[in-house]
Amino acid sequence: MLIERRSVLAMLGAAALAPPIWARGRASYPAPDRELMVPVRGGRVYVRVNGDLASPRPPIILAHGGPGGTHGGLLDALALADERAVILYDQLDSGRSDQPNDPANWTVKRFTDELELIRSALRVPRWHVGGHSWGGTIALEYSARRPAALAGLVLASPLVSTRSWLADANALRKQLPASIQATLARCEARRPPPERTCETATEAFYEQFNRREPPSDALIAYRSHSGAGFNPRLYQTMWGKTEFVSTGTLRTYDGEPLLARIQGPKTLFIVGQYDEARPVTTATFAARLAGAEFAVVPGAAHGIFSDRPAETIAILRAWLARQDAA
């Protein structure tokens, strides 16, 4: 299928000219215009809104990664609220949402169901749905249901299938120094070295391919009052101990067949240059969808919103504007 390469190049050019959104060192992010706790199966999820939900431009909701992460990694997307409402939320058992910590709730279907319950609570007739990393899985699953409310789909550094994710991880591990590769292999053996040794080697991978920039002062300040934060038990139960080894309930996840069900909304795939979700792999997913666009954020790893916020938001803003004009 055709990927609109001219549009991608135009977006990257706009990104290069875009001013910084929030310089590092800023004290805080904008306060939400609205906050609510939305009932879902198992408890309530925290939702925050910035911008006008009554605007003629459809809002965008973004699902965070993990499993077990929080909306904090997506805060730079609030820059889009000058044009349309931006909806961020914490999935159940994460961040400011309720924390029943019942593994019975930790299913792809239940997490996907949260989106429609949020839309109903906010009385949004039509919206763009996006997700980052594991949040991309949720957005993909939601889109495959073909809801009438879906105006557009953003899959940012998405987990489309565990098989492809681990293949990417293994390819990226081969780019690390031989000594680190050897340590990581020993850490997966029956008799691993001390835990600290494994943590150091794993961090070397994360520094290259997960997040290349330290958290901003604004994000550090926000996290200090953002609820329970990351949920390691949820992450390990659904995924595993590290990004490149899956032993949890998602170990056999395969969302690739769902790509064939995405026919109506326009779709944007966006990844970082050094992303765990490798550009070469994500581009093949984008090529399966008629009219899909594919963009790479220069200099970013997996954390595209925090590594290169200005470039990432410029790409999103331009893509959303084209959907408005369609």
C-alpha positions in Angstrom: 0.0 0.0 0.0 1.1 3.6 -0.6 2.7 5.5 2.2 2.5 9.2 1.7 6.2 10.0 1.7 5.8 13.6 0.5 3.6 14.3 3.5 6.1 12.7 5.8 8.9 14.8 4.4 6.8 17.9 4.8 6.1 17.0 8.4 9.8 16.5 9.2 10.6 19.8 7.6 8.0 21.5 9.8 9.4 19.8 12.8 12.8 21.1 12.2 11.5 24.7 12.2 9.2 24.2 15.2 10.1 26.1 18.4 10.5 24.2 21.7 7.2 23.5 23.3 8.3 23.4 26.9 12.0 24.0 27.6 13.7 21.7 30.1 13.6 23.3 33.5 10.0 24.6 33.3 8.3 24.2 36.7 5.0 22.6 35.6 2.7 21.5 32.9 -0.7 23.3 32.4 -3.3 22.3 34.9 -6.2 20.3 33.5 -9.3 22.1 32.4 -11.4 19.2 33.6 -10.7 16.1 35.7 -12.9 13.1 36.4 -12.9 9.5 37.6 -14.7 7.3 35.1 -16.2 4.0 36.2 -14.9 0.9 34.4 -15.0 -2.8 35.1 -12.9 -3.2 38.2 -12.8 0.4 39.5 -12.5 3.9 38.2 -9.9 5.5 35.9 -8.5 9.0 36.1 -9.1 11.2 33.1 -7.9 14.8 32.5 -8.9 17.1 29.6 -7.2 20.2 28.3 -8.9 22.3 25.6 -12.5 22.6 24.4 -14.5 19.4 23.9 -17.1 21.3 22.1 -14.6 22.5 19.4 -15.5 21.6 15.8 -12.2 19.9 15.7 -12.4 16.3 17.1 -10.5 15.8 20.3 -7.6 13.3 20.6 -7.2 10.8 23.4 -3.9 9.1 24.0 -3.4 5.8 25.7 -0.1 5.5 27.7 2.4 2.6 27.5 3.4 -0.1 30.0 1.4 -2.1 30.8 1.5 -0.3 34.1 2.7 3.1 32.9 1.0 6.5 33.4 -0.1 9.4 31.3 2.9 11.4 32.5 5.0 10.4 29.4 2.4 12.0 27.1 2.1 15.4 28.8 3.9 17.2 26.0 0.9 16.4 23.8 -1.0 19.0 25.8 0.5 21.5 23.4 -2.1 20.4 20.9 -4.8 21.8 23.2 -4.6 25.2 21.5 -6.4 23.6 18.6 -8.5 20.8 20.0 -9.1 19.0 23.3 -6.5 16.6 24.4 -7.6 13.7 26.7 -5.1 11.8 28.8 -5.9 9.1 31.3 -4.4 6.5 33.5 -5.4 2.9 32.9 -6.8 0.9 35.8 -4.1 0.1 38.4 -1.8 2.8 37.1 -1.1 6.4 38.2 -4.1 8.2 39.7 -6.6 5.5 38.8 -8.0 3.0 41.3 -5.7 0.3 42.3 -7.6 -2.9 42.9 -4.5 -4.9 41.7 -6.7 -7.8 40.6 -5.0 -9.7 37.7 -8.4 -10.7 36.5 -8.7 -7.1 35.2 -5.5 -7.3 33.3 -6.7 -8.3 29.8 -6.4 -6.6 26.5 -10.1 -6.6 26.0 -10.9 -4.9 29.4 -8.2 -2.2 28.9 -9.6 -1.6 25.4 -13.1 -1.3 26.8 -11.9 1.6 29.0 -11.7 3.9 25.9 -15.4 3.7 25.0 -16.4 4.2 28.6 -14.3 7.4 28.7 -15.9 8.6 25.5 -19.3 8.0 26.8 -18.6 9.8 30.1 -17.2 12.8 28.2 -20.1 12.7 25.7 -17.7 13.0 22.8 -19.4 12.1 19.5 -16.2 11.7 17.4 -12.6 11.6 18.3 -9.1 10.6 17.2 -7.6 7.7 19.2 -3.9 7.3 19.7 -1.7 5.1 21.8 2.0 4.9 22.6 3.8 1.5 22.9 1.4 -0.8 24.8 -1.1 2.0 24.4 -0.7 1.5 20.7 -2.0 -2.0 21.3 -5.1 -0.6 22.9 -5.6 1.9 20.1 -5.2 -0.8 17.5 -7.7 -3.1 19.2 -10.2 -0.3 19.6 -9.9 0.7 15.9 -10.3 -2.9 14.8 -13.8 -2.8 16.4 -14.6 -0.2 13.8 -16.4 2.2 16.1 -18.4 4.9 14.3 -16.9 7.5 16.6 -13.4 7.0 15.3 -12.1 9.9 13.2 -8.4 8.9 13.0 -5.9 6.5 14.5 -2.4 7.3 15.8 -0.1 4.3 16.5 3.0 5.7 18.2 5.9 3.3 18.6 3.3 0.6 18.9 3.4 -3.0 20.2 1.6 -4.7 17.2 2.7 -8.2 18.0 5.0 -9.7 20.6 6.8 -11.7 17.9 7.8 -8.6 16.0 8.7 -6.7 19.2 11.1 -9.3 20.4 12.6 -9.6 16.9 13.3 -5.9 17.0 14.7 -6.1 20.5 17.1 -8.9 19.4 18.2 -7.0 16.4 18.9 -3.9 18.5 20.8 -5.9 21.2 23.3 -6.8 18.5 24.2 -3.1 18.2 25.4 -3.0 21.8 29.0 -3.6 22.8 29.9 -7.3 22.8 30.5 -7.3 26.6 27.0 -6.0 27.3 25.5 -8.5 24.9 27.3 -11.3 26.7 26.1 -10.1 30.1 22.5 -9.9 28.9 22.7 -13.5 27.6 24.1 -14.6 31.0 21.2 -12.8 32.7 18.7 -15.0 30.8 20.5 -18.2 31.7 19.6 -20.6 34.5 22.3 -19.2 36.8 22.4 -15.5 36.2 25.0 -13.1 37.6 24.1 -10.7 40.5 20.9 -8.7 39.9 22.8 -5.4 39.8 25.0 -6.6 37.0 21.9 -7.5 35.0 20.3 -4.1 35.8 23.3 -2.3 34.5 23.4 -4.2 31.2 19.7 -3.7 30.8 20.0 0.0 31.4 22.6 0.2 28.6 19.9 -1.1 26.2 17.3 1.4 27.6 19.7 4.4 27.3 20.0 3.7 23.5 16.6 2.5 22.5 14.0 3.4 25.2 14.7 7.0 26.2 17.7 9.1 25.3 16.9 12.2 27.3 16.5 12.5 31.1 13.1 13.5 32.4 12.5 17.2 32.4 12.1 19.2 35.6 8.4 19.7 34.6 7.8 15.9 34.4 9.7 15.3 37.7 7.6 17.8 39.4 4.4 16.4 37.9 5.3 12.9 38.9 5.7 13.9 42.5 1.9 14.3 42.9 0.7 11.9 40.2 -0.6 9.1 42.3 0.8 5.6 42.6 2.8 6.0 39.4 4.2 3.0 37.5 2.9 -0.4 38.5 5.7 -3.0 38.2 3.5 -5.9 39.2 1.1 -5.2 36.3 4.0 -4.8 33.9 5.6 -8.1 34.9 2.3 -10.0 34.9 1.4 -8.9 31.4 4.8 -8.5 29.8 7.8 -9.6 31.8 10.9 -8.4 33.6 12.5 -6.4 30.7 11.5 -4.9 27.4 13.3 -7.7 25.4 12.0 -10.7 27.3 8.3 -11.5 27.4 7.1 -14.1 29.9 3.7 -12.6 30.8 0.2 -12.9 29.4 1.2 -10.8 26.3 3.9 -13.3 25.3 1.7 -14.7 22.5 -0.1 -11.5 21.6 -0.5 -11.0 17.9 -2.4 -7.9 16.7 -1.0 -8.1 13.1 -4.3 -9.7 11.7 -6.2 -6.7 13.1 -4.4 -4.4 10.6 -6.6 -5.8 7.9 -9.7 -4.6 9.8 -8.6 -0.9 9.8 -10.4 0.4 6.8 -12.2 3.6 7.7 -10.1 6.0 9.6 -6.9 7.5 8.4 -3.9 6.2 10.3 -0.5 7.6 11.3 2.3 5.4 12.4 5.1 7.4 14.2 8.3 6.1 15.7 11.7 7.4 16.9 14.8 7.1 14.9 16.3 4.8 17.6 13.0 3.3 18.7 12.5 -0.2 20.2 9.7 -0.4 17.7 12.2 -0.2 14.8 11.3 2.1 11.9 11.9 -0.7 9.4 9.4 -2.9 11.1 6.7 -0.3 11.8 7.0 0.9 8.1 6.0 -2.6 7.0 2.9 -2.4 9.2 2.0 1.0 7.8 2.4 -0.3 4.2 -0.5 -2.8 4.9 -3.0 0.1 5.3 -4.3 2.1 2.4 -3.7 5.8 3.0 -1.6 5.3 6.1 1.2 7.7 6.8 4.5 6.8 8.4 6.9 9.3 10.2 10.2 9.0 12.0 11.1 11.4 14.7 14.8 12.3 14.3 17.0 11.7 17.3 14.3 10.1 19.4 14.3 6.6 20.9 11.1 4.9 22.1 10.0 7.9 24.3 9.3 10.1 21.4 7.2 12.6 23.3 9.9 13.2 26.0 13.0 12.8 23.8 11.9 15.1 21.0 8.6 16.8 22.0 8.7 19.7 19.5 9.3 17.4 16.5 6.8 14.8 17.6 4.0 17.4 18.2 4.8 19.1 14.9 4.2 15.8 13.1 1.0 15.1 15.0 -0.3 18.7 14.5 0.2 18.5 10.7 -1.4 15.1 10.4 -4.4 16.2 12.5 -4.8 19.3 10.4 -5.0 17.2 7.3 -7.8 15.1 8.8 -9.7 18.2 9.7 -9.5 19.3 6.1 -10.5 16.0 4.6 
